[in-house]
Amino acid sequence: MKKTIIATLTLILMPLCYAKESPIAPAELFRQPGFAKDFVGSYGILSDVEPDVSDTEQKLLTRLQPLFDGSKFSEAETMLIQYIKETEKPSDPTLQPGEISPALVFVLGNLYFQSEKLDDARRAFLEAIRRFPKFRRAHTNLGYLYIKQEKMDEALASFQKTVELGEKSPRVMGMLGYCYMVKQNAIAAEIAYRQAYLIDPNARDWKLGLAQTLQMQEKHVEAASMFGNLIKENPQDRQLWMRQTSAYIACDKKNEAILNLEMLKLMKLSDEKSLSLLGNLYMDQEQPLLALQAFTAAMEISQPLNITQAIKSARIMNDYGKAKEAAELILNIRNKAGETLSATDRLSLDLAEVKVARAQNQLAQVGIILARLLKDNPTNPEILLETAKHYDQLARNEQNEDKQKQHIGEAKTNYQLAMQYDVTAYQANLGFGQMLIRDSRALDALPYIEKALSLKKSEILEQYTARVRRAADREKIKKEREEADRAAKETAKENPKK
């Protein structure tokens, strides 16, 4: 039973693990101090990876520089567009049309980007690259644009080309790492992030990216350590605490995970998810009162109340043998939810209460709830299954033989009805088979136990089925022997010795 409960708890904890988490994007990349000026003003000449500019164009760029420095990007855009138009289609008929350097097309793309004219910016960058295929910064800034548009395949290709052309800046390597991480290529992402981190070890984004890629590769101890360093620098970042908690759970450091979640409580940074996780961890540590406090706190701050999670928590608590605490949690759920409970949630809560009442041996209460539920939902498979279990338990407790047979008949009927539904077929076959075994009818029980095993494989059930088969074989041999003895006696009666 304990193994089953721990397995269930693991399923609840798993959503926090790295495989289920979305990558955290670099924080506010396009709003970082200095990025806009660096981005828009990136027009210098870099040998064979940048196009040349004419003297006239260089003078224009020199005039634009104060506008870049003063973040007057709209004025710079107007001036640049006017220059391009006048060069390509001169208003003076005596002047010949000129050709614009790819560098100016590139700068125009930067200005479009800054003005959120992303389609215009993309066309400008692509045109600059068409005119000068090795234009490294055009490839770089096109990658930033694709990141902003969440076009990760295109962004990855742009940054790969940038690196191929010799770019090694931490920002480009970090963004390359982010693209690889989104594409689930954790090894390539780790290599790129490590290069970014090596050059710029103080940047939060590269440390965060590296920690995430370590977690993706299940290097949870290393990931937890790196998240710890990030937490020291950003103690109010709940997301970092939760990521480290996830890493701790993955490497079975449950106590450290609990400490993290308690720290979030102390700093008043807890949310429903972290408190529910804390409750489940306390259940795993067999601390039901602390678990109850955590689950209750989760419900108090939940807006709206997560009924499904709350009921699941109550069921886990009951399965762990803490029926009293589970009953209190169910009461808290009812008090908070009130009339807002949907019909589906109300049914789930009633069924959870049935299980808790049965665990507390409050069979009369179980009967009252099930009678009401059956009246409203006579074909609901879960209600049929719980009704079968109820009569099965009544039969075990009953001393009166006639009443016992009646309870067994009711249990059999409801088990067989529940067997017709996929959602309850496993438990119904197993429960009915076990009821027959308790009545020393292993031969009759075997088909139901085998059916349950075919529906849900488990080592424990396989061992149990093997024991039932042996018991059924013994029962069959005994019956055959008894039938042979009866046949011999009948023959002896018909042919008495003279």
N, C-alpha and C positions, 0 to 999 in steps of 0.2 A: 504493500500500500504506500509506504514511504517513497519508494522509487517512482511510483506513478505520480505522486504529488510533486516530487522534485522535478520530474519531467515536465509537468504542467507549468510549474513556476518558471522553468527555463524558457518555455514558449512565451511566457509573459514578459520575461526580461529581454528576450532576443530582439524585439523591435528597436532597442537602444543600441544594438551592436553595429559595428562599422558598416556591414554590408547593406544595412537598411537605411543608412543616413545619406543625405544628399551632400555633395561637397560644398564647403563654405567658400564662397567667392572671395577674392581679394577685396578688402574693405574699401569701398568708395574710391576705386582706382582713378576714376576720371575727375575726382574732386580733391585728390591729394595735393598738398601745398607744392606749388611749383610745376605741377604736371601740365597745366594749361599753357603756361609760358613756354615750357620746354617743348611741348607738343606742337603748338602753333608756330613757334619760332624756329623749328628745326629745319634749317634750309642751307646750312654751310656745305662746303665742298669737301668730299672725302674720296679723293683719288678715283679709282675705277669703279667704286660702288655709288657714286653720285654724278649726275650730269653737270656739265659746265654751264655757266651763266655768262651772258654778255656783259660788257661794261655798263651798258644802260640798265640792264636788269639788276646788276649788283648795286647800282646807285638807288634803284627803286627799293631794293631790300633794305638798304641802309636807311632810307626814309621811313620804311615800315617799322624798323626796330623800336623806335620810341613808342609807337602804338602798341606793339607786342608787350613791351615792358610795362606800359600803363594799363594792360588788359583791355585796350580799346579795339577789340577784335572786329566789331561791326564796321568801324571806320576803316580799318585795314582792309577788310573784305571789299568795301566800296571802292577804295583806291586801287586795289589790285584788279578788280573786274574792269574798271574803267581803263586801266593801262592795257589789259589784254585785248579788249575790244578795239582800242585805238591802234594797237599794233597790228592786229589781224585784219581789221577793216578801217584804215585811216579815214578820218573825216576830211583830211586835206587830200584832194585828188592828185596832188603832185607827188605824194609819198607812196612808195611801193609797200604792199602788205608784207609784214614780217612774220617770222616763225617764233613762237614762244618756247622757251626752254622747258623741259619736263619739270625742272625745279620749281618754276612758278605755278605750274599746274598742281604740283604737289602741295605747295603752300596754300593755294586756293582750297584744295581738298581739306587741309587742316582747319582752315577758317570755316568751311562748311560744317565740318565735324563739330567744332566748338559751338556753332549756332544750331545744332541738332538737325541740320539738313543732311541726314545720313545717306539718303540715296544719291544726292548730289556729290557728297564727299566720296562715296564708293566709286562713282563714275570717274571722278577726278583722279583718285589714286590709281585706278585701273588704267586710265589714259596715260598717266605719268609712267607707269610700269610698261605699257605698250611701247611708249617712245624710248624708254631706257630700261630694258629688262632687269638689269642688275641694280636697280634703284633700291638700295637696302632699306632706307627709312620709309620709302613708300610701302614696301612689303610690311614693315613693322607697324606702321600706323593703320594700314588696312587690317592687320590682325587685331589691333585694338578695337577698330570699328566692328569687326565681326563678333568680338567678345561682347561688345555692348548690345549687339543684335541677337546674341545667344546662338550664333551660327558656328558651333564648335568645330565642325569638320573644316570649314573654310578658314577659321582662325588658326587651327592647327597647321594647315598647309602654309599659311602666310608666315607664321613664326618659324616653321621648319626652314622655309626659304631664307628667312632673315639670318638664321644661325648658319646656314650653308654659305651665306655671303660674308660671314665673319663676325656677326654680332654676338657679343658675350656679356652684355649688360645684365645686372641682376633682375631688372624689371622684365626684360624679354625672356630670360631663362625662367623666371617665376611664372610668367603668363604661359609659357610653353608647358611648364609643369602642371598648371591648372587645366590646360586643355587635355593633356594626357590623363589627368585624374578624372575629369568628366567622362572621358572615353574608356575609363576603367583599365587603363594601362598603368598599373601602379608602379611597376619597376621603372619604366621610362619617366614617370612623373617624379619618382624619388630622386633619380639622377639629376633631372633638371632643377628640382627644388634645392638639392644639395649644392649645386653650383651657384644658384642665386644666394643661398645662405652663406656660402663660403666668402662671396664677395661683399655681401651686405648682411652680416650676422645680427644686426640690431632690428631689421625689418620684421615686424610681426607677421606679415602675410606669408613670408617664405618659411618661417618656423611653423606656422599653422598648417601650411600646405604639406610640409614634410611630415608633421605629426599625423596628418590624415592619411598620407600614403603609407606610412608605417602601419597604421591601423588596418588599412585595406589589405595589407600583406600578412595580417595576423601577427605582427611583431608588437604585441600588446604591451609588453613591459617597457620597450623603448618609447612607444607612443605615449604611455602614461607619464613617463618621465618628462617628455617634451611638453605635454599638456601642462604638467606641473610647473615648468618654467614659465609658460605663457600665463598661467593663473597668477603667479607671483607678480607679473607685470600688469595684469588686468584682472584683479580680484573680484570685480563686480560683473564680470562677463559670465552669465549663467551657462551659456552654450559651452564654454570651455570646461566648466565643472562637470557638465553632463557628458561631454566627450571623454573626459578622464574617467568618470564613473563607468562608462561603457567599457573602456579598456580594462579597468579593474575587474569588472564582472567577467569579461572574456578570459582573463587569466586567473579566475577563481579567487580573487582577493576581495571577498565579500565585505569584510570588516572595513577595509579602506573605502569601498564604495559607500557603505553606510555613513562613515565619517564625512565624506564629501556631501552627501545629501543632508546630513544634519547641519553642516556648515551653511548650506544654502538656506536652511530654516532660520538659523541664527542671524544671517544677513538679510532675512526677509526677501529672499530671491526665489523661494520655492514656487512652483506652479503645480497644477493638478498632476501632471505627468511625473514630476520628480517625487511628489508625495506618495503617489500610488506605487511607484517603484520602491520607495523606502518601505512601504507597508509589505510588499512582496518579499523584500530582502529580510525584513524582520520575521516573516513567516518561515522563510528558509532557515533562519537562525533559531526557530522555535521560541520566538518572543511575541506571543499573540497579543498581549496588552499593548505593547509598543506598536505592533502592526495595526491594531484597532485605532490607536491615536492617529497614526499616519493616514489611514484610510478615511477617518472622520474629517481630518484636516483637509484632505484632498476634496472631499465633498463640499466642505464649507466654502472653499474658494472657487469651486467649479461653476462656471457660468456659460451655458447651462450645465446642469448636473449630467455627468457622463454615466448614465444609468448602466450601460453595458459593462463598463469597467468596474463600477461599484458592486454590481451583482456578482461578477466574476470573482471579485475579491472576497465576498461573503462565502461563495461556494468553496473557494480554496481554503479559507479559514475553517469551514465546517469539515472538509475532507481531511484537514490536518488534526481533527479531533477536538477542535475548539468551538463546539456548538454554541456555547453560551455567548462567546464574543461575536460569533456569526449572527446570532439572533439579535444582539444589540446593534450590529451594523445594519441589518435589514430594517430594524425599527428606525434608525437614523435616516436610512434611504427613504422610507415612507414619509417621515416627518418633513424632510426637505423637499421631496418631489411633490407631495400633496396631490392635488387634482390635475397636475400637469402630466402625470403618467399616461403614456399611450396604452392602447389595449395590448400591444405586443410586450411592452415593458412590464405592464401589470402582470401579465401571464408569466413572464420570466421570473419576476419577483415572487409570485405565488409558488411557483415550482421550487425556487430556492428555499422558501419558507417550509415547504413540505419536507425537503431533505433535512433541514435543520431540526424540525420538530421530530422527525423519525430518529435522528441521532440522539435526541434528548428523551427518546422513548415516550413521546407525547402522542400515542397512536390515535387517541380520540380526536385530537386537533388535526392530525393528518387526514383522518377520515372526513372530517367536516370540510376541510379545504378542497379535498379531491372530489367530494360529492358536488360541491358548488362548481368546480371547474368542469367536471364531466357534463353537468347540466348545460353549461354554456358552450362547451367544445367537445362534443361526444366522439369526434373522430381524430382529435389531436393526438399524434403518436407519443409525445412526451407524457401527456396526461395518462394515456393508456398504460404506458410503461410504469409510471409511478403508482398507478392503481394496482397493477399486477404485483409490484414489490410490496405494496401495503398489505394486500391479502395474503401474500406469501409469508410476511412477518406475523400477521395475525394467526395464521395456521400453525406456525412454530410455537406461538405462545399459548395456543388453545388446548385445554385438557379434555374438553367435551368432544368425543369422536365425531358425532354428527355435525357439530359446528365446524370442526376441523376440516371435514370433507367438503363442507359448503365453501369455506374459505379457499381451499385448494382448487375447487372448481372455478371460483371467481378469478383466482390468480391465473389458472391455465387459460381461461377465455381471454383475459386481457393481455397475457404474454403473446398468445397466438395472433391477436389483433395487431399488437405492436410489431410483430415480426414482418408484417406486410409493408412496413415503411423503411426506407433506406436509413433514415436518421436514427432509428431505434432498433434495427434488425440485429445488430451485434449484441447489444445488452439484453434484448428480449430472448434471443436464442440461448445466450449464456445463463441468464437468470432462470429460464424454464428448465434447462438441462440440470442446473444445480439443484433446483427444487425436486426433480425426479431422483437425483442421486441421494438426496437426504431421505427419500422414501425407499432407498435400497433398490432403485430401478436403473442401474447403470446401463443396461442394454438398451432401454428405451431412451435414456438420456444422451447416449453417444452421438446420434445424428445431429442433435442440437448443438452439442459442444463442438463437434467437427465443423458445423456450419459457422459457428462464431469464430473459430480459428481461421476459416477461409476468408472471413470478412475483415479480420484484423489480426495480423501475425504478431506474436510476441513470444519470447522465450519462456516466460512463466506459463502462458496458456498452452504452449506446446508440451511442456512438462506435465501440466494438469491433464491435458487430453490423453497423453500416454498412460497416465495412471487410470483414467476412466476406461480406456481400451482394455487394459489388463483386468479391471474389475468386470467389464462387460464380457470378456472372454470367460472368466471364471463363472459368471452368472449363466452364460450360454451353456457351458459344459455341465453345470449343475442341473439346468433345466432339461438338457438332453438326457442326462442320466436318470432324472426323475421320470421323464416321459418313457424312457426305455424300461424302467422298473414297473411303471403302470401298465405298459403294453405286455410285459412278461406276466404280470398278475392276471390281466384280462385273459391272456392265452391260457394260463393255468386253470382259470375258472371254466373256460369253455372246453378244455380238454383235461378233465380230472383223471388222475392215475387210477387205474383199476386195481 
